[in-house]
Amino acid sequence: MPINNAVQICLQTVNISCLGKKNDTTDS
C-alpha cells in the first residue's frame, strides 16, 4: 500500500496542511 505510506509521511510532515488539502478534495 504505497498510498498509505505517503499519507503517513504527509501526516508526520504537515498534518494540518495535508489534512486540510485532502479534506477539501474529499469534501467536494
Buried (B, 14 or more C-beta within 10 A) or exposed (E): EEEEEEBEEBBEEEEEEBBEEEEEEEEE
